[in-house]
Amino acid sequence: MMNTTFGQLLRDLRRSKEVSQRELAAKAGVDFSYISKLENDRLPPPAADTVMRICEVLGVPPNELLAVAGIVPSEMKEMLTGKPAALQFVREAHRMGLTNSDWDRLGRTLRRLRKE
């Protein structure tokens, strides 16, 4: 199965929200042709701030688009800065090749542990 590209995901999200390319472009402060080129994968994914604006316009959480774009949000970088154990945890999880399902389970486990 082929991985979804940033452009494909953006197009699917935009259509699911019934927003035109022109409307998205105007509200996100970019040119209409830019949205078209992104959706057709003729341009690389935009910078994090642009992804965040697009997600805000579409009313969707930015995590999936940021992940597909390969962007680590600055808030995540700030959370890990100065925390060697947190960095080691993420490295180990990466080494293990966790799936999205694994990450979801891990998150639920962490929330349960925190409540104990």
C-alpha positions as CSV (number, residue, x, y, z in Angstrom):
1,M,0.0,0.0,0.0
2,M,1.3,3.4,-1.0
3,N,1.8,6.1,1.6
4,T,-0.5,9.1,1.5
5,T,1.4,12.3,0.4
6,F,0.9,15.7,1.9
7,G,-1.0,16.9,-1.1
8,Q,-3.4,13.9,-1.1
9,L,-4.1,14.3,2.5
10,L,-4.6,18.1,2.2
11,R,-7.0,17.6,-0.7
12,D,-9.0,14.9,1.2
13,L,-9.2,17.1,4.3
14,R,-10.2,20.2,2.3
15,R,-12.9,18.3,0.4
16,S,-14.3,16.7,3.5
17,K,-14.8,20.2,4.9
18,E,-16.4,21.3,1.6
19,V,-13.9,24.2,1.3
20,S,-12.8,25.3,-2.2
21,Q,-9.1,25.8,-3.0
22,R,-9.7,29.5,-3.5
23,E,-11.5,29.8,-0.1
24,L,-8.7,27.9,1.7
25,A,-6.1,30.0,0.0
26,A,-7.8,33.3,0.8
27,K,-8.4,32.4,4.5
28,A,-4.9,30.9,4.9
29,G,-3.2,33.9,3.3
30,V,-1.6,32.1,0.4
31,D,-2.1,32.2,-3.4
32,F,-4.8,29.9,-4.9
33,S,-2.2,28.4,-7.3
34,Y,-0.1,27.5,-4.2
35,I,-2.9,25.3,-2.8
36,S,-3.4,23.6,-6.2
37,K,0.4,22.9,-6.5
38,L,0.5,21.5,-3.0
39,E,-2.5,19.2,-3.6
40,N,-0.9,18.0,-6.8
41,D,2.4,17.4,-5.1
42,R,4.2,19.8,-7.4
43,L,5.6,21.6,-4.4
44,P,7.1,20.3,-1.1
45,P,5.0,20.7,2.0
46,P,5.0,24.2,3.4
47,A,6.6,25.5,6.6
48,A,5.0,24.6,9.9
49,D,3.3,28.0,10.3
50,T,1.5,27.6,6.9
51,V,0.4,24.1,7.8
52,M,-1.0,25.4,11.1
53,R,-2.9,28.2,9.3
54,I,-4.3,25.7,6.8
55,C,-5.4,23.4,9.6
56,E,-7.0,26.3,11.5
57,V,-9.0,27.3,8.4
58,L,-10.1,23.6,7.9
59,G,-10.9,23.2,11.6
60,V,-8.7,20.1,11.8
61,P,-5.9,19.2,14.3
62,P,-2.5,19.8,12.7
63,N,-0.8,16.6,13.9
64,E,-1.5,14.4,10.8
65,L,-0.6,17.0,8.2
66,L,2.6,18.0,10.1
67,A,3.5,14.3,10.4
68,V,3.0,13.7,6.7
69,A,5.0,16.8,6.0
70,G,7.8,15.6,8.2
71,I,7.6,18.6,10.4
72,V,8.2,18.6,14.2
73,P,6.2,21.4,15.7
74,S,8.3,23.9,17.6
75,E,6.3,23.2,20.8
76,M,7.4,19.6,20.6
77,K,11.0,20.6,20.2
78,E,10.6,22.8,23.3
79,M,9.1,20.0,25.3
80,L,12.1,17.7,24.5
81,T,14.8,20.3,25.0
82,G,16.8,19.6,28.2
83,K,15.1,16.3,28.8
84,P,17.6,13.5,28.0
85,A,15.2,10.8,29.2
86,A,12.4,12.0,26.9
87,L,14.8,12.1,23.9
88,Q,16.0,8.6,24.7
89,F,12.3,7.4,25.0
90,V,11.5,8.8,21.5
91,R,14.7,7.3,20.0
92,E,13.9,3.9,21.5
93,A,10.3,4.1,20.2
94,H,11.7,5.0,16.7
95,R,14.2,2.1,16.8
96,M,11.3,-0.3,17.6
97,G,9.4,0.9,14.5
98,L,6.2,1.6,16.4
99,T,3.0,1.8,14.2
100,N,0.3,4.4,14.7
101,S,-1.7,1.8,16.6
102,D,1.3,1.1,18.8
103,W,1.6,4.9,19.6
104,D,-2.1,5.1,20.4
105,R,-1.8,2.2,22.8
106,L,1.3,3.7,24.4
107,G,-0.5,7.0,24.9
108,R,-3.4,5.2,26.6
109,T,-1.0,3.3,28.8
110,L,0.8,6.5,29.8
111,R,-2.5,8.2,30.7
112,R,-3.5,5.2,32.8
113,L,-0.1,5.2,34.6
114,R,-0.4,8.9,35.3
115,K,-3.8,8.4,37.0
116,E,-2.3,5.7,39.4
